[in-house]
Amino acid sequence: MNKLLRKELNKRAIKTLLPISATIQSRGRILDLSRPVIMGILNATPDSFHTGSTDPDTLLRTAEKMLNDGATILDIGGASTKPGQPLIKDEEELQRIIPVVTTIHKHFPEAWLSVDTYNARVAQEAVHAGVSIVNDVSGARFDNKMLTTVAALKVPYIAMHMRGTPETMQNNPSYVNAVTEVRDYLRTLTDECSTAGIHDIIIDPGYGFGKTLEHNFQLLKSLHTFRMLGRPILAGLSRKSMVCKALHVDPENALNGTTALHVLALQQGANILRVHDVKEAVQVIKLVELYNDVIDN
């Protein structure tokens, strides 16, 4: 048996032997994740290279373009999580996020919105304003009220792995085995979510959050093993440091490398791609699906 065929058979076996929950529910709606979907990144911060703005009308136009280009989810964040950045107070985060969420939800009430936050109060106010998913980069470590708050809101929760805080996470991160440790962390976190009463959980290995270049690629190569947790998988690779460092480019010139990593993530079983460039990511999904259809037939 040649090596390529063996790899393809292994991928099919993984999907058969390690099935995942293919839907999430929120606010009376169901989102089907049996085929990959795109989450567009909307940064309601003044320092983002991509959509950095706190003006709701500016971000509304960006949101409209992302939805027209094929985004299923829009992820709205008001706190920078770049390496070296300190945590901000929930009041400042609310001032940035709520007007944006309110504006977008008013114009696109059927769009799935998520809030990228580590503050329980922000999560609560954002859901009341129209958000359907809470995306917590801290894994509920920065606010001990996060899990009980999300459970009470009855919305899906994205559980991510981060080593340290944004301010400290890249200070010489080390693991004995990055894949095993991150996977075990997420297994424990999903158990905590279930105990708290959260039923719909998405897992995110947290590329770039307390990992070296080698750790990030180890996690990408073994992403399929995270299916054993039984949850949909989010891959946040877009214009990350693992692209920039490997190719010696800045984030503005990291689209080509990002596209390559998106192909690999989809082949490893990612259900959600969190991206800056929606149109290009939608094209990646279409091409990978056509490729898989040929292999399967």
C-alpha positions as CSV (number, residue, x, y, z in Angstrom):
1,M,0.0,0.0,0.0
2,N,1.5,3.3,-1.0
3,K,2.0,6.1,1.5
4,L,-0.6,8.5,0.1
5,L,-3.3,5.9,0.0
6,R,-2.5,4.9,3.6
7,K,-2.8,8.5,4.8
8,E,-6.2,8.8,3.1
9,L,-7.5,5.6,4.6
10,N,-6.3,6.8,8.0
11,K,-8.2,10.0,7.6
12,R,-11.4,8.1,6.8
13,A,-10.9,5.8,9.8
14,I,-10.4,8.8,12.1
15,K,-13.7,10.3,11.0
16,T,-15.5,7.0,11.4
17,L,-13.9,6.0,14.8
18,L,-13.8,9.5,16.3
19,P,-17.1,11.1,15.4
20,I,-17.8,14.6,16.8
21,S,-20.9,16.5,17.6
22,A,-21.8,18.2,14.3
23,T,-24.3,20.8,15.5
24,I,-24.5,23.6,18.0
25,Q,-27.6,25.3,19.3
26,S,-28.1,28.9,20.4
27,R,-31.0,31.2,20.9
28,G,-33.4,28.8,19.3
29,R,-31.3,28.2,16.2
30,I,-29.1,25.3,15.1
31,L,-25.8,25.6,13.3
32,D,-24.7,22.7,11.2
33,L,-20.9,22.0,11.4
34,S,-20.9,18.8,9.4
35,R,-19.1,20.7,6.7
36,P,-16.5,23.4,7.5
37,V,-17.6,27.0,8.1
38,I,-15.9,30.4,8.2
39,M,-15.7,32.7,11.2
40,G,-14.7,36.2,10.2
41,I,-12.6,38.2,12.6
42,L,-13.9,41.7,13.5
43,N,-11.5,43.6,15.8
44,A,-13.2,46.5,17.6
45,T,-9.8,47.7,18.7
46,P,-7.8,50.7,17.6
47,D,-4.6,48.8,17.0
48,S,-5.5,45.8,14.8
49,F,-3.8,45.7,11.4
50,H,-6.9,44.3,9.7
51,T,-10.3,45.7,10.9
52,G,-8.9,47.8,13.7
53,S,-11.6,50.4,14.5
54,T,-14.0,51.2,17.3
55,D,-16.5,52.9,14.9
56,P,-19.7,50.7,14.6
57,D,-20.5,51.9,11.1
58,T,-17.0,51.1,9.8
59,L,-17.2,47.6,11.2
60,L,-20.7,47.2,9.9
61,R,-19.4,47.6,6.4
62,T,-16.7,45.1,7.0
63,A,-19.2,42.7,8.5
64,E,-21.5,43.1,5.4
65,K,-18.6,42.2,3.1
66,M,-17.6,39.2,5.2
67,L,-21.2,37.9,5.2
68,N,-21.5,38.5,1.4
69,D,-18.1,36.6,0.9
70,G,-19.5,33.6,2.8
71,A,-18.8,33.9,6.5
72,T,-21.1,32.0,8.7
73,I,-20.0,33.5,12.0
74,L,-18.6,36.9,12.9
75,D,-16.3,37.0,15.9
76,I,-16.2,40.5,17.5
77,G,-13.4,41.3,19.9
78,G,-12.7,44.4,21.9
79,A,-9.5,43.5,23.7
80,S,-6.2,42.8,22.0
81,T,-4.6,39.5,22.7
82,K,-1.3,40.1,20.9
83,P,1.8,38.9,22.7
84,G,2.8,41.5,25.3
85,Q,-0.6,43.1,25.6
86,P,-2.0,43.6,29.2
87,L,-5.5,42.6,30.1
88,I,-8.1,45.4,30.0
89,K,-11.0,46.2,32.2
90,D,-14.5,44.9,31.3
91,E,-15.8,48.5,31.2
92,E,-13.4,49.5,28.4
93,E,-14.2,46.3,26.5
94,L,-17.9,46.9,26.8
95,Q,-17.6,50.4,25.4
96,R,-15.9,49.0,22.3
97,I,-18.0,45.9,21.7
98,I,-21.6,46.6,22.6
99,P,-22.3,49.4,20.0
100,V,-20.7,47.2,17.3
101,V,-22.7,44.1,18.3
102,T,-25.9,46.1,18.5
103,T,-25.4,47.7,15.1
104,I,-24.5,44.5,13.3
105,H,-27.3,42.5,14.9
106,K,-29.8,45.2,13.9
107,H,-28.8,45.0,10.3
108,F,-28.1,41.3,10.1
109,P,-30.3,39.7,12.7
110,E,-29.9,36.2,11.2
111,A,-26.1,36.3,11.3
112,W,-24.3,34.2,13.9
113,L,-22.2,36.5,16.1
114,S,-19.7,35.5,18.6
115,V,-17.9,37.6,21.2
116,D,-14.2,37.2,21.7
117,T,-13.7,38.0,25.4
118,Y,-12.3,36.7,28.7
119,N,-14.7,38.8,30.9
120,A,-17.9,37.2,32.1
121,R,-19.7,40.5,32.3
122,V,-18.8,41.3,28.7
123,A,-20.0,37.9,27.6
124,Q,-23.3,38.5,29.3
125,E,-23.9,42.0,27.9
126,A,-22.9,40.9,24.4
127,V,-25.3,38.0,24.4
128,H,-28.1,40.3,25.5
129,A,-27.2,42.6,22.6
130,G,-27.4,39.8,20.0
131,V,-24.4,37.5,20.3
132,S,-24.9,33.7,20.0
133,I,-21.5,32.3,20.9
134,V,-18.9,33.1,23.6
135,N,-15.3,32.7,22.4
136,D,-13.0,32.7,25.5
137,V,-9.3,32.7,24.8
138,S,-8.5,32.3,28.5
139,G,-10.3,29.0,29.0
140,A,-12.2,30.6,31.9
141,R,-9.0,31.2,33.8
142,F,-9.2,35.0,33.9
143,D,-12.7,35.2,35.3
144,N,-14.1,32.5,37.6
145,K,-17.6,33.5,36.7
146,M,-17.3,32.8,33.0
147,L,-18.5,29.2,32.9
148,T,-21.5,29.7,35.2
149,T,-22.4,32.8,33.2
150,V,-22.2,31.1,29.8
151,A,-24.3,28.2,31.2
152,A,-27.0,30.5,32.4
153,L,-27.0,32.3,29.0
154,K,-27.5,28.9,27.3
155,V,-25.1,29.7,24.4
156,P,-22.2,27.7,22.9
157,Y,-18.7,28.2,24.4
158,I,-15.4,28.1,22.6
159,A,-12.8,26.6,24.9
160,M,-9.3,27.6,24.0
161,H,-5.9,26.7,25.4
162,M,-3.5,29.5,26.4
163,R,-0.3,29.2,28.4
164,G,0.0,32.3,30.7
165,T,-1.6,35.6,29.7
166,P,-1.2,37.6,26.5
167,E,1.3,39.7,28.3
168,T,3.4,36.7,29.4
169,M,2.5,33.8,27.1
170,Q,5.5,34.0,24.8
171,N,8.1,34.2,27.6
172,N,9.8,30.9,26.7
173,P,6.8,28.6,26.6
174,S,7.8,24.9,27.1
175,Y,6.1,21.6,27.1
176,V,7.2,18.0,27.5
177,N,4.7,17.1,24.8
178,A,2.7,20.0,23.5
179,V,0.0,17.9,21.8
180,T,-0.7,15.7,24.8
181,E,-0.7,18.6,27.3
182,V,-3.0,20.8,25.2
183,R,-5.4,18.0,24.5
184,D,-5.5,17.0,28.2
185,Y,-6.1,20.6,29.2
186,L,-9.0,20.8,26.8
187,R,-10.4,17.5,28.0
188,T,-10.4,18.8,31.5
189,L,-11.9,22.2,30.4
190,T,-14.7,20.6,28.5
191,D,-15.5,18.4,31.5
192,E,-15.7,21.6,33.6
193,C,-17.9,23.2,31.0
194,S,-20.3,20.2,31.1
195,T,-20.3,20.2,34.9
196,A,-21.2,23.9,34.8
197,G,-24.1,23.2,32.5
198,I,-22.7,24.2,29.1
199,H,-23.9,21.7,26.5
200,D,-22.5,23.1,23.2
201,I,-18.7,23.3,23.3
202,I,-16.2,24.0,20.5
203,I,-12.5,23.4,21.2
204,D,-9.5,25.5,20.0
205,P,-5.9,24.4,20.6
206,G,-4.9,28.1,20.7
207,Y,-2.3,28.5,17.9
208,G,0.2,31.2,18.9
209,F,-1.0,31.5,22.5
210,G,1.9,30.3,24.6
211,K,3.5,28.2,21.9
212,T,6.7,28.3,19.9
213,L,6.8,27.8,16.1
214,E,7.5,24.1,16.6
215,H,4.7,23.7,19.1
216,N,2.3,25.3,16.7
217,F,3.2,22.9,13.9
218,Q,3.1,19.9,16.2
219,L,-0.5,20.9,17.1
220,L,-1.5,21.4,13.5
221,K,0.0,18.0,12.4
222,S,-1.9,16.3,15.2
223,L,-5.1,18.3,15.1
224,H,-7.1,15.2,14.0
225,T,-6.3,13.6,17.4
226,F,-8.4,16.3,19.1
227,R,-11.5,14.6,17.6
228,M,-11.3,12.1,20.5
229,L,-12.8,14.9,22.6
230,G,-16.0,14.6,20.6
231,R,-16.3,18.4,20.0
232,P,-16.2,20.6,16.9
233,I,-12.7,22.0,16.3
234,L,-11.8,25.6,15.6
235,A,-8.5,26.5,13.9
236,G,-7.3,30.0,14.4
237,L,-4.3,30.2,12.1
238,S,-5.0,33.4,10.1
239,R,-1.9,35.6,9.7
240,K,-0.5,34.2,13.0
241,S,3.1,34.3,14.1
242,M,3.6,30.7,12.9
243,V,3.1,31.9,9.4
244,C,5.1,35.2,9.8
245,K,8.1,33.6,11.5
246,A,8.3,30.6,9.2
247,L,8.1,32.8,6.0
248,H,9.8,35.9,7.4
249,V,6.8,38.2,6.5
250,D,4.6,40.6,8.5
251,P,0.9,39.9,9.1
252,E,0.0,42.1,6.1
253,N,1.8,39.7,3.8
254,A,0.9,36.4,5.4
255,L,-2.2,35.6,3.3
256,N,-0.5,33.0,1.1
257,G,1.0,31.2,4.1
258,T,-2.3,31.3,5.9
259,T,-4.1,29.7,2.9
260,A,-1.6,26.8,3.0
261,L,-2.2,26.2,6.7
262,H,-6.0,26.3,6.2
263,V,-5.7,23.5,3.7
264,L,-3.7,21.4,6.2
265,A,-6.2,22.2,9.0
266,L,-9.2,21.1,6.9
267,Q,-7.4,17.9,6.0
268,Q,-6.9,17.4,9.7
269,G,-10.6,17.7,10.4
270,A,-11.1,21.4,11.4
271,N,-14.8,22.4,11.5
272,I,-14.4,26.2,11.8
273,L,-11.7,28.4,10.3
274,R,-11.3,31.7,12.1
275,V,-10.0,34.1,9.4
276,H,-9.3,37.7,8.4
277,D,-9.8,36.9,4.7
278,V,-13.2,35.3,4.2
279,K,-13.4,35.1,0.5
280,E,-10.1,33.3,0.2
281,A,-10.9,30.9,3.0
282,V,-14.3,30.0,1.4
283,Q,-12.4,29.2,-1.8
284,V,-10.1,26.9,0.2
285,I,-13.0,25.0,1.7
286,K,-14.6,24.5,-1.8
287,L,-11.3,23.2,-3.3
288,V,-10.6,20.8,-0.4
289,E,-14.1,19.5,-0.5
290,L,-13.8,18.8,-4.3
291,Y,-10.5,17.1,-3.6
292,N,-12.0,14.9,-0.9
293,D,-15.0,14.0,-3.1
294,V,-12.6,12.7,-5.7
295,I,-10.7,10.7,-3.2
296,D,-13.9,9.3,-1.6
297,N,-15.3,8.3,-5.0
